[in-house]
């Protein structure tokens, strides 16, 4: 009886040790934020429209281990640039559905972030820094130039390059640009 108790106790410890070694091998960080903003916009001289904007931001920070430290106990971690996916939805009227939607995907810089405004005339792209502005924007495939001026805004899906006043370039992918 004593041997049976010791055997069962030994099996419990052995199996719990096996299960304790299982871990999530994905060290990457992912989080999602949602912001809802309601604003009033003058549409005519006497009319005021209420617009609701939903901004969903998904941030994924991939992490990998240094390949040179393979099979070592304490491996160095290599942090990759955060991959940002922002979805903006606009509602111009009082129904339950959103009227416009667009999705932006880019790699975030450590020094700044991009701010997007979806308008009826296209997309306005700014930065969150007061001294950093968008200098040029162009389509990667056709190399057509765009700007934040009303008639030259981005109005289509595609892959774009954003050049800032400090010379940095950001690759931007715009998808799901549609009226709902």
C-alpha positions in Angstrom: 0.0 0.0 0.0 2.9 2.3 0.8 4.5 1.6 -2.6 1.2 2.4 -4.3 0.9 5.7 -2.6 4.5 6.6 -3.5 4.0 5.5 -7.1 0.8 7.6 -7.5 2.5 10.6 -5.8 5.5 10.2 -8.1 3.2 10.1 -11.2 1.3 13.2 -10.1 4.6 15.2 -9.7 6.0 13.9 -13.0 2.8 14.8 -15.0 2.5 18.2 -13.4 6.1 18.9 -14.3 5.4 18.1 -17.9 2.4 20.3 -18.1 4.2 23.2 -16.3 6.7 23.3 -19.1 4.1 24.1 -21.7 4.0 27.8 -22.5 2.9 30.2 -25.2 5.9 30.6 -27.5 4.6 33.7 -29.1 6.1 36.6 -27.2 4.6 39.2 -29.5 2.4 41.9 -28.1 -1.0 42.8 -29.6 -3.6 45.2 -28.4 -6.7 47.0 -29.8 -8.2 50.4 -28.9 -11.5 51.8 -30.1 -12.3 55.6 -30.0 -15.7 57.1 -30.9 -15.9 60.8 -31.6 -19.0 62.7 -32.4 -18.6 66.1 -34.0 -20.7 68.8 -35.6 -19.8 70.1 -39.0 -21.3 73.1 -40.9 -22.6 71.7 -44.1 -24.5 74.8 -45.3 -24.8 78.3 -44.1 -27.6 77.4 -41.7 -27.4 73.6 -41.4 -25.2 71.7 -38.9 -24.6 67.9 -39.5 -23.5 65.5 -36.8 -20.8 63.1 -37.8 -19.8 60.0 -35.8 -16.3 58.6 -36.3 -15.2 55.2 -35.0 -11.4 54.6 -35.0 -10.2 51.1 -34.3 -6.4 50.8 -33.8 -4.7 47.4 -33.7 -1.0 47.4 -32.7 1.0 44.2 -33.2 4.6 44.3 -32.0 6.5 41.2 -33.3 9.3 39.9 -31.2 11.9 37.4 -32.2 15.0 35.8 -30.5 18.5 36.5 -31.8 19.4 33.6 -34.2 23.0 33.7 -33.0 21.8 32.8 -29.4 20.0 29.6 -30.5 20.2 26.9 -27.9 21.5 29.3 -25.2 19.7 29.7 -21.9 19.3 33.5 -22.0 18.6 34.5 -25.6 18.6 38.2 -26.7 15.3 39.6 -27.8 15.0 41.5 -31.1 12.1 44.0 -31.1 10.7 44.7 -34.6 8.8 47.8 -35.5 5.1 47.9 -34.4 2.7 47.1 -37.2 -0.4 49.4 -37.0 -3.8 48.7 -38.6 -6.2 51.6 -38.2 -9.8 51.3 -39.3 -11.9 54.5 -39.6 -15.6 54.4 -40.0 -17.8 57.4 -40.6 -21.5 57.8 -40.0 -23.1 60.9 -41.6 -26.8 60.2 -40.7 -28.9 58.8 -37.9 -29.2 55.2 -39.0 -27.3 52.3 -37.4 -24.9 51.7 -40.3 -21.7 53.4 -41.1 -21.5 55.3 -44.4 -17.8 55.1 -45.1 -14.9 52.9 -44.1 -11.2 52.8 -44.7 -8.3 50.7 -43.3 -4.7 51.9 -43.0 -1.7 49.5 -42.5 1.9 50.7 -41.8 4.9 50.2 -39.6 5.0 52.7 -36.7 8.1 54.8 -36.1 9.5 55.2 -32.5 9.4 59.0 -32.9 6.0 59.8 -34.3 2.6 58.4 -35.4 0.4 59.1 -38.3 -3.1 60.7 -37.9 -5.7 60.1 -40.5 -8.9 62.0 -41.2 -11.4 60.6 -43.6 -13.4 63.3 -45.4 -15.9 63.4 -48.3 -13.1 64.8 -50.5 -10.5 62.1 -49.6 -8.0 61.3 -46.9 -6.0 63.8 -44.9 -2.7 62.5 -43.4 -0.9 64.3 -40.6 1.5 63.4 -37.8 1.1 63.7 -34.1 4.1 66.1 -33.8 3.8 69.8 -34.1 7.1 70.3 -36.0 6.7 67.3 -38.4 4.6 67.5 -41.5 3.8 65.4 -44.6 6.0 66.7 -47.5 5.0 64.4 -50.3 2.7 61.4 -50.9 2.7 59.2 -54.0 1.3 55.9 -55.3 4.0 53.2 -55.3 2.9 51.7 -58.6 1.9 54.8 -60.8 4.0 57.4 -58.9 1.1 59.8 -59.0 1.6 62.6 -56.5 -0.9 63.4 -53.8 -1.2 66.0 -51.0 -3.6 67.2 -48.3 -5.0 69.9 -50.6 -8.8 69.3 -51.2 -8.5 68.4 -54.9 -5.3 66.3 -54.6 -6.2 64.0 -51.7 -5.9 60.2 -51.8 -9.3 58.7 -52.8 -8.4 55.1 -53.7 -7.1 51.9 -52.3 -3.5 51.1 -52.9 0.1 51.3 -51.6 1.5 54.7 -51.0 4.7 56.3 -49.7 4.5 59.2 -47.3 7.6 61.4 -47.1 7.9 63.7 -44.1 9.7 67.0 -43.7 12.6 65.3 -41.8 13.2 63.0 -44.8 11.7 59.8 -43.3 9.5 57.7 -45.5 6.6 55.5 -44.4 5.0 52.8 -46.5 1.2 52.9 -46.2 -1.3 50.5 -47.5 -4.9 51.7 -47.8 -7.6 49.0 -48.2 -11.4 48.6 -47.8 -11.9 52.2 -48.9 -15.5 52.2 -49.7 -18.9 53.8 -49.2 -21.2 51.5 -47.4 
